Amino acid sequence: MKNFIKLTSIHDQSPVFIDPLLIGHLYEIPSVDVVRHTVVGTTTHNNGGFKVLESIDKILLLINN
């Protein structure tokens, strides 16, 4: 899967493969009442996005490499 990046779900630490061309937004949730995580919104996912463990900086690094 050369066009996908591999991220980690916060729910069960399973892999989530996302096509970077379909990402519409990224934002981080601080660790106040929940585990610190990033929401990755895609144009193909209509419920707010995937909640993943990787930071925005890590995701951008994966996209650009």
N, C-alpha and C positions, 0 to 999 in steps of 0.2 A: 504494500500500500504506500507507494512513494509520495502521493500527494496529501497524505493525512498526517496529522500530529497525534501522538498518543498522550492522553491525559489520564488522571486518576479520579474516579468518582468518590465523593466524600461519604456516600451512603454505605458502600461495601468494598471500597478500594479496588473495584473492578476497572479494567481499562475502558476508556472512552476514546474512540477514534473520530477525529473531526477534520473536515476539509477546511483549511484556513480561508479559502476563497468564499466560504459561506458564513464566516463570522461577521455579525453585525455590531456586536458590542461586547465589552469586557468590563467587569467591575468587581472590586474586592469587598468582601464582607469581613469586618474586623472581628476579632475573637472576644466579643462581649459575653453573649449568652450561648454562642455556638462555636464550633470549630472554625478558625480562620480559613476562608476559602474564596475562590473566584467563581463568578457566574459568567459563563460563556454563552452568549446568545447567538443563535444561528438563524438563518432565513428559513430553515427547514424544521425548526422546533418552536412551537407556538405557545409554550407555557412558561416563558421567562428565561429558559436556558438550562444548560448543564452546570451543576455545582461540582467543581473540581478542586483538588488540593493544591495544584500548582498556582504560583503567584502570577500576576500579570507580566512581570519581568521575565519569568521562566517561559511563559507561553509565547511572548514576543521573540525570545531567543530561539525557541523551537521553530517558529514560523520563518524566521530569517535565516535559518541554517539548512 
